[in-house]
Amino acid sequence: MGLHARLRPLPRRVTVPAPSTAQSTAPPPVFTSDNYPPDEDEEDAEDVFTSFLPHLFPDDAPQFHGDPGQHLLYSSPRYGELDIMVPSYPSQSASGERSKEVAEGLPRSDGQKNEVEEGRKLFAHFLWSAAMVVAEGLEMADSGIGGDEAHIWKVQGEKVLELGAGAGLPSIIAALAGASTVTVTDHPSSPALGPSGAITFNVKYNIPQTNATCAIDIRPHEWGTTLTSDPWALSSKGEYTRIIAADCYWMSSQHENLARTMKWFLAPTGKVWVVAGFHTGRPIVAGFFETAVKMGLEIESIYERDLNSSVEDGGEVRREWVSEKDGEGPENRRRWCVIAVLRHASDTSSTSA
C-alpha cells in the first residue's frame, strides 16, 4: 500500500468547541455518542476528490492532510484502521484555507509576512506526510520487514519523545509498536493540547485501554526555553532513547531552540529521527542541519525519499541528500522529503550553547 493511499477523510462530524481555558493537566474526557456524533451518510465530495489527488497528479504529492477539526482514517497494515483527529481552534472555519496558506509559506492577502505566532498555531492543524513517513517506518520495523535498515525504526522497549506532535500519529504508532514510554509534546499554544484536544482523543480512541505495556504522557513544551524551569524537563534530561521531529523546521528562528531541546532530552546513545518536506524551501531544512551540527549533534545517516513512488518490492525510491538543488521549484520538490538520523556528536569540542 502506497504512503498516501493509507489515508482518507472520514465523513465530517459535528464538533464540540473545547473550553478556551482548558489545561493539559485536567482529567481526560470520556468520549461518548454525545460528544462524538455518528458519521454523516455521505462523504464530502471535496474530501473524496482530495484523496485522489496523489494519483491524478503524481508530481505534486501533498505535504499535509486534513482541515481543522476533521477526522482522517489512517489504514495501518500492522494495526488496522486508526481514527486521527486533526487539531482545531473552536473559532476556525472548516475550510482551513488560511491554514493551507500558512503551511505553504505564502504571504497574507495584504502582502505582509505571516506572523510567527499565527503560523505556530496553524501548523498544528494538519496530519503531515512526514508524520506518515515515521509511522510507516515504525510499522515496518515492528512487522519485521523493511530490509537491513528496519532496525533504524525499532522502538520496542525504547523511551520515545515526539516534538511538535500536532495530531500525534507517530506517537500512537510508537505506543502500539511496543515502546516502553511515549511522551507527546507540542507548543503550549497548540490547539492539539488540552483534555478535549486532538492528541487526547487520538490516544484514547486508538490505543486499547488494555495496552498497559506503554506509559503515555502528554506535555506542553516550548523548545529550548523552559528546559531549566520546567520540572518535567529537568527530571527528563537525557532520558529519551528515540526522539521524533517530523516537519518541525519551517521557522529558522527556532532552529537553535529545537536543537537545544533535542540535545537536552536525548539519551547518550539515543537517536533523533528528522523527517521534513520541502514545502517552505530546501534552504530552510538545510539550515537546521547546519545549526544542529554546530550545537553538538551529528548526522548518522541522511537521504531523500520519493513520497509517491516505490520500487517493485515495495521499498523506497531514494536519492542522495543535497543542501542545494539547481532548478528545483514547488512543482518538483513536493514529492520528496529528507530523512535523517541524528545523535550526540562524538567530537566533544562541539558547542552546546
N, C-alpha and C positions, 0 to 999 in steps of 0.2 A: 504494500500500500504506500503510495507516494505521500510525502510530508503533508502537503496541503489537502490531500484527499481525506485526511484523518478528521478534518474539521468541517462542520456545517452548522448554520444558525438554527436554533430552535425557534418555534413559534413564539412571538412576543408575549410576555406575561405582564400582568398588572403589577406595577411596582409600588412598594410602600416606602415613603420617604424615611430616611434614617434621621433620628434626632440630631440636631446640629451640635449638641453638647456631649454627644456620646464619647465615652473614653474606652480605649482599647483594653483597659483592665476590668471593665464591667463584666458581669456574668454573661456567657454566650446565650443567644436566643434559642428558643425552641421553634424549629421550622415546621409549621403545620399547614393544612389546606387554607387556613385563614390568611396567612401572610405569604403563602406560596401557591397562588391560584392555579387551576388547571390550565393546560395549553389551549390556545385558540384552535379552532378547527382547521384553519388553513394557514400555511406559511406566507409571510410577506413576499410578494413577487420580487422585490428588490433583493431580499436576502437570498432567494434561490438563484437569481442571476449572479450575485456576487460570489457565491460558492463555486460557480463555473468559470470565473474569470481566469484562474491559472491555466485552465485547459484551452480557453479561447485565445489568450494572449500569453504564450509561454515565455516570452522575453520580459514580461512585466509582472514578476512574482510579487504578491502582496507582502509588505513588511509587517503589517499588523492586521488584526481582525476584530470585528465586532463594533458595536456602538455602545455608548454609556448605558449601563444597566441591562444590556442584552445577555441572554443565556446562549452559550455555544455548546454543541455536543462534540466532545473530543473522543474519537474512537481509538482506543488503545488496543493493539494486538495482544498485549500482555494482560491488561487489567480490565478490559471491557469498555463500556461507554461511560464517560465522565461528563457531568453537567457542570460547565465552568461559567460562572457569573462574571461579567465584565464590570469593574467598578464604575460608580456614577455618583455625582453630587445630585441631591434632590432637585436643584434648580436647573439642571441641564436638560436640554431638549433631547429627544430620542434620536434625532438625525445624526448628531455627532459631527456635523460638517466642520465646525470650528476646531474640534479636536483633531480632525484629519489634517487641517491646515497647519496646526502647530506641529503635528507629527512629521510632516513633510518639510518642516523648517521654513515655511512660507511666511512672508510678512503679512501684517494686518491689512485690511482693505484700505486703511488710510495711509499706507506706506510705511508706517512705523514698524520697528522690530518687535518681535514677540517679547512680552515681559517674562522674566525668568520664573517668577512665582506662578504665573499663568501656565507656562509650559510644564513646570514641575508637577502641577496638579493634573493637567490634562494628559500627560504622558502615561498616567496610570490607567487610562480609560481604553485600553486595548489588550488583547491577547497577542503578544508579539511572536513573529515567526522564529525569532531567536530563542524564545522560551520553548517552542515546539522542538527545535533542534536539540536542546538539552534533554527534554522529556524523551525524545526518541532514543538518544544515546543511553540514557538510564534504562529504558525498557529493553533495548537490545542486549545490554550488558547483563541484566538480570535474567534474560532468556537464554544466555549462553551463546548468543550469535553476535556477529559483527566483526569476525576476523581477529587478527592478532592484537588490534588496538582496543578491543572491547574493554580490557581491564582499566582503561583510562576513565571510563564512566561507572565503574563499580562503586556502589555506595553501601553495600551490606555491612552493617556494623560501624559505619562512619558517622561522624558528627557533622551535620550539614547546616550551612548558613546561606540563605538567599538574600541578596541585597537588591533593593529596588524591585520588589517582587510583583507589584501590581496584582494580577489575578492569582499568582502563586502556583501556576501549573507545575513547574519543575519541583517545587517543594512537595506537592501532593504525590508526584511520581516517585520522588526520593523516599517518602514515607512508605509507600506501597512496595518499593524495591528493597526494603529491609534496613534502611538507615536506623541507627540507634537513637539519634536525636535530630530533629529538624527545627530550625528557628527561622521563621518567615518575617522579614522586615521590610518596611517601606518608610518614606519620609513622614514625619509626624503630621504633615498637612495632607497626606494622601487619603483620598476617599475610600481606598481599599481597606483601611483600618476601622476599628470600632466594632461593637457587638453585632451591628447589623450590616457590617461591611462585607465586601465580596470575599475577602480571604477567609473570614469566619464561616461564611456559607460554604465556600468551596471545600474547606477542610472537613466540616461536619457532614456535608452531603455526600462526599466522595470517599471518605476513609471510614471503613466499618468501625463501629464502636468497640468491636471485639479485637481490633488491632492494637494490642497492648504492648507490642514489641517496640514501638517508636514513640518517644515523647515529643510532642509538637507544641511549639511556643510561638506566639505572635507578638511582635515587638515593634514599636516605633523607633526609628534610628535615623539621625541626621549625620551623614557621612563626615567623619573626620573632626567634628566639632564638639562632641559630647563624650568623648572616649574616657576622659578622666573625671567627669562629673556624673555620669550615669552609673548607678550601682550595678546594673546588669552588665554594662560594657566592662567595668572594672573586674567583675568576677569572671568574665568570659574571655579575658585576654589570652590569646594563644590556644584556645580550646577547640577550634573547628578544623577538622581534617579535610573538609571539602567546602569551598565557597563558590556559590553560583552568582554570576553577574551577567545577565542577558539583556542586551540593549540598554545599558546604563551610561552611555558615553557621549550623549549629544551636547552636553554643556561642558565646554572646555574649561570653564572657570571652576568646575567641580572635580577635575581630574586628580588634583593633588589630594583633595579630601577623600575621594573614593579609594585611591591607592593607600592612603594612610589608614583607612578603615580596614582594607584587605590585610595589610601588614599586621595590624593590631590583633585581629581575631584569628589569623592563620596559625595553625599549629606548626611546630618546627619542620616537620616533614609533610605538611599539608599541601594541597593543590587548589588553585583558583581556576575555575572554568570561565573563560571570557568568550562570549559569543555576541557578535554585533553585525547588524546590517549596515549598509552604506547610504541609508535614506537621507542623512544630513551631510553626506560627503565623506569620501575616504580620508582626507587630511585630518578630520576631527578624530576618527578612530586611531589613525597612526599617531596622532599627538598623545593619546592616552598611553600607548605602549612606551613612547619615549619618556613620559612622566613617570610611569611605573618603574622603569629600569633605573632612572635617576634616583628614585626614592627607596631602592633596595629590593626590588623584585626582579626576577629574571624569567625569560621566556624558555620554557622547557620544550614546547612544540607549538607550531603555528602553521595554518594553511587556510585556503579559501575553499568554500563548498558551494556548489550549484544547488539552489533550493528546489529547482524544478526537475532536474534530470537525475537519472541513476544508471549505473551500468547493468549489464544483463543479469547479474546475480543479485541485484538489489542494492549493491554497495553505492557509496557516494562518488559523485564526479567531483574531483578536486583539482586545484591548481595551486601553484606557489603563491604565498602571500607577498605582495609588494606594497610599499607605502605610497607610491605614486604610480598612476597608470594613465599614459597619454591617451587622449581622446575619449576618456570614459565620462559618460553623462548619465542623467537619471534614467534614460531609456535602456541602458545596457548594464547598469550596476545593481538594479533591484533584485535580480535573481541570485546574487552572490552574497555570502556572509563570510566573516572571518571567524575561525575557531582557534583558540589558543589556550594553553595550559601554562599558568604562572606558578612560581614557587619562590620561597625566600632565596635571595641571592647568596651564592657561596662566597662571593667577594665581600668580605667584611668592611671594606672601605666605602661601600655604597652608603649614601646619606639616608638617614631616617627622618629627616625634617618634614 
